[in-house]
Amino acid sequence: MFDVFLDSLMDSVKLLPFLFLTYLIMELLEHNTGDQVRRRIKTAGAVGPLWGGLLGVLPQCGFSAAASSLYAGRVITVGTLLAVYLSTSDEMLPVLIAQSAGADMIIKILAIKVLIAIFSGFLAEIVYTRFLKRKEKEMDIHTVCEEEHCRCEEGVLLSAIKHTGKIFLYILMISLALNVLIALIGEDAIRAFFSTVPVLGEALAALVGLIPNCASSVVITELYMSGVIGAGAMMSGLLVNAGVGVLVLFRLNRDWKQNMGILAALYAFGVFWGCLIRLAGIVF
């Protein structure tokens, strides 16, 4: 149990620089920007999914959490958020390198994830704004302050530290609970789960990928490298594997229906693209 706690603590500590920088930027935007600057930031959201897909694939663990915080304050759009989620894959890259995967395999996987993330982000943006006739609210970082019950008038630096500390403790508690659960179930049981129900590989892999814990991306990647699941199931699981980003979204964004919609869209995109990859016979 000590190892489980230590792993949870280390995974959470890795997020601290990203969380602090995100909240510091948000506080600076809230305190020092005028209406004109805010409008420009809002307009920049038109190409947000492009940057979300490109930046989300970088091998770091805190970008999805940062994106969720930015979305809660309406600094970025829903399409940008989904692009980040779909592009992010937690521990996939280290596992591929550790398993001696070839450079061509790694580049193919990363490139396809980026392309899928960008395309899906723009598609989600079009559906959200044109078909569902929804409009994002104006940038309101103070909403995050209210949700966290912080006194943001105390100053930019102190407010950023308070936000970071509260989210850190929240992520640590959830991560610890998930790690204990996975330790009790065992990764072998998860592997057996896939091998006994192979027909629904993409859907099942996406469900495992939704677990906001690095263990899910490790298991999915190792299952693919060992030949237990195919490329489609692997991609489904890794596309939805947004790490702790989903946890932060549900913690900070007040609209639970919207959160569930984002989660459903993430899952649907993951399963769809995974099935398409399987039907197309794509291998890595």
N, C-alpha and C positions, 0 to 999 in steps of 0.2 A: 504493500500500500504506500510505503514511503516513496518508492520509485514512481508510482502513479502520480502522487502529489508533486514530486519533483519535475516530472515530464510536463504536467499541467502548468506548473509555475513557470518553467522555462519557455514553453510555447506562448504563454501570456506576456511574459517580459519582453519577448521579441517584438510585440506589437507596440510597446510604449513609445518608441521614437515616432512611428507613423501617426499614432493617435494624438500625441502632443503637438506635432507639427500641424496636423489637420485642425485641431481646435484652436491653435494659435492663429492660423490663417483665418479661420471663421470669425474669431473674435476681432481681428483687425478689420475684416470686411464689415462687420456689424458696427464697429465704433468709428471707422475712419472713411467709409465710402459714402458718396452721395448718390442721388437717384440716377444720375447719368451713368456712373460706373456700374451700378447694379443692372441697368438696362443693357449695357454692353456685355456683361457676364451672361445675362439671360439670352442674348442674341447668339453668343458663342456656343450655346447648347445645340445649335443646328448641326454642328460638326462634332458634338460631344461623343457620340458612339464610336467615331473613328479613333479619337484619342483614348477613349475607354478601352477599346479592344487592343490597342497597341501597348498601352501602359499596364493593363491588367496582366499581360503575359510575363512581365518581368519577374524574375525569381525572388520574390519577397512575400512576406506573409501578412502584411498589414494593409495592402491597398484596398481590398474589398471592404474592410472595416472603415477605412477612411472614406471610401465612396459612399457607404451607407450613412455616415455622419453628414457628409456634404449633401446627400439627397434629403435627409431629414430637415436640413436648413434651406432646401430648395436652391442650392447653389448649382447643382447639376440636374439633368432631366432623367426621367424614368428609362429612356433608351440608353443613355450613357451608363446608368447604374447596371442595367442588364448586360450591356457589353462588357463591363468590368467583371461581373459575376461569371459570365460564360468564358471569358479569357483566362481567369484565374484558376489555378490548379494546385494550390497548397504545396504538398511534398512530391508532386509528380516528377519534376525535373531531377531532384537529388536521387530519387529511387531509380530512374532510368539510367542515370550516370553510374550509380552503384551496381546496377545489373549489367553493366558493360554494353548498354544499347549503343548502336552505331550512331554516328553524327547525322547520317541521312535520315534515320528513323526519328530522332529527336527534332530535327528541323521540320520534317513533314508534319509531325503531331502539333508542334507549336504553330506552324503556318496555317494549318487547317483550323485550329482553335481560334486564331486571330481573325481569319476570314469569316468564320461562322459568327463570332462575337460581333464583328462590325456590321455584317449584313443583318443579323437578328436585332441588333440595337436600333438600326435605322428602321427596320420593319416594325418593331414595337413602337417606335416614336410615331410612325405614320398611322398605325392602328389606333393608338391612344389619342392622338390629336384630331385626326380627320374622320375616323369611323366611329369612335366612341364619343367624339366631341368633348373631350376633356381638355382642360387647360391647367398647366402647372401654376401653383400659387406663386406670388412674388417672393423673392428671396427673403426669408425671415429666420435668421439664425437664432433669434430670441426664443423661438419655439423650443429649441434644444435646451436652452437655459431653463425654461419653465418645466420641461419634462424631467430634468435632472435636479430641479429645485435649487439651482445655484444663484448666487447673488452676483450677477455679471457686472453690476455697477462698481464692484470692488476693484476693477482693473483688468486689462487684457491678459497679462501674464498669470495672475492668480486665478482668474476664471478658467483659463486653458488648463492649468494644473488641476483644478477641481474636476473639470469635465473628464480629463484623462484618468484621474484616480478612480472616479466612480465607475466609468466604463471598464477599466482594468479589473476592478473587483468583481464586477458582473460577469465578465468573460472568464475570469479565473474560476468562479464558482460553477458556471455551466460546464466549462471544459473539464473540471475535476469530476463532476457528476458523470459526464460522458465517458471519460477515461476509466472510471470505476466500472461502469456498465460494460464497456468493451472488454475490460480485463476479466470480468465475471463470465461473459459469454464466450470470449476467446475468438481469435482470428480464424482458427480452424473451423469453427462452427459457421462463420460467415462464408468461408470458402465452400463448405458443404452445401450451404444454402443455394449458391449459384449452380453447383454441379447437379443438384437434384431437380431444379426447375429451369432447364436450359432454354425453353421456348420463350420465356419472358425475360430474356437476358438484358435487353436494353432498359426495360421498365424497372427491373429489379436493381440493375446497376445504378440507375438514376436515383432510386430511393436511398441506396447506400451512400451515393455521392452527396445527397442532401444533408447527411449528418455533419453538423458544423464542427468537424474535428479532423486533424491532419491524418488520423488513422484511416479514415475512409479512403482518402486519395492513395495512401500507401497500399492498402489492401487491393484496391481496384487495379493499380499499376502492376503490382506483383502477380495478380491473377492473370493479367494479360500476358506478362512476360513468361509465365509458366504454362501458358496455353489453355488455361481453364475457361477463359472467356475470349470472345472475338474482338475485333477492332471496333465494331459498332457498339457493343456493350461497354467497352473501355471508354470510348469517346462520350457516350451518354453519361457515364458516371463522373467523368472528369469535367465535362461541360457544366454540370450543375454544382460542382464542388467549389462553392464560393467561400469556404472556410467560415470564419466567425462573422463575415459580413452580414449574413442573414440574421444572426443573433443581435447585432447592433441595430439593424433596421427595425426589428420588432421592439427593441428597447427604446428607440428614440422617435420613431415615426408614429404619430398618434392614430393614424387612420388604419385600423386593423384590416378592414376590407381591402384596402389598397395593398397592404402588405401581403395578404393572402393571394391577391391577384398577381402580384409580382412573383411570389413563390410558385404559383401555378404556371405562369408564363415561363419561368426558368425551367421547371420540370418538363413542360411540353416541348420547349425548344430542345432540351437535352435528349428526350426520347425520340423526337422527330429526326434530328440529325443523326443520331446513332443508328436508327432503322435505315435511313437513307444510305449511310456508309456501308451497312451490312448488305443491303440490296445491290448496291453498286459494286460490291466485291472489293472495296478498298482495303488494302493491308498496309502496314507500316514496317 
